[in-house]
Amino acid sequence: MTDLQIHESYQRLLKNENLSTPLAAILALTEMMKQSNAGTMFELLNELKGAAETLSKNSSNPIGLNAGCELFIEFITLFPHDAASFSELKTELIRQGQQYAEEALAYRTKIAELAFDFIKDDSILTHSYSRVVLQTLLMAHKRKRISVFVTEARPRGMGIKTAEMLTTAGIPCTVVLDSAVAYAIEKVDFVLMGSEAVVESGGLVNAVGSNQIAIIAKAANKPFYALAESYKFHRMFPLSQYDLPSHNPGVLSFPQALSARARPASSGLSSESSSGFSSNSSPIKISQEDIARNNPDVDYTRPDLISLVFSDVGSLTPEGVSQYLVGMFAG
């Protein structure tokens, strides 16, 4: 399978609303294995690592898919190689990968049931769009009286989607400006946050804005709960926002200021007014697309800001997540 084919396979799988990026990545790797001509485990692992690198390279935010690829490659490395032939072994590995992805779809229900016990008749703040958070809130609505504040979650505005789905289900819901979280926090009992990844420190990578919500919740003494399927546990240890693989030099840069400096003067005479603006220059327009392009998609939330992580493997403290990850990749 060529680089283009593995990328197209991954993009096709992502169109399935139920598949998160790690599961789509795992299934894309199993499809690659079906077409692989590898004759040894060494060759197969090299092909899988190459395919994972291709997927990562072609994604602006590769964190979730990296977690899925890492998990699947580690599974293949540790899988008992006792089949009668390598062909049979490869067939079994493909079957195991597909079966894992299918079974993992039930993880959200497990997490919702676990988090359900922590929800009373509460007002809850959530951010952006998360399938597992949505499922948890819908489950809680059937038996408890809840109301939900949803942040707008710019630049993608995915909080609107969450609010529409909750409102359609009959849950009292209102959209909060990202800049109004501190204003709304006193009305909230706790924060319920989805995740793109939970990292080795026990910290959280999620839609940009999650970190500032966690900081505000901590200052207001409100619990901050993260929901994460175990296939999102990622062996990565960021120390700051700039350690995330999604960060690049273009994020929060000053392209317009630079272009303004580079603009040559139209004459030797200065036409600047006392305000410092040139009367001859055209006003620069900034679009929402420009803002989105110049800002990060995700951010990192430190473990000390997180109260608990609810996962299909249990409710864990951030320290517990760190210990689980060490055991998970220790064989």
Salt bridges, closest charged atoms under 4 A:
GLU17 OE2 - LYS161 NZ 3.47
GLU31 OE1 - ARG12 NH2 2.58
GLU70 OE1 - HIS234 ND1 3.18
GLU70 OE2 - ARG235 NE 3.69
GLU92 OE2 - ARG95 NH2 2.83
GLU152 OE2 - ARG154 NE 3.09
GLU196 OE2 - ARG156 NH2 3.88
GLU229 OE2 - ARG108 NE 3.22
GLU229 OE1 - LYS232 NZ 3.22
ASP290 OD1 - ARG293 NH2 2.49
ASP304 OD1 - ARG302 NE 2.86
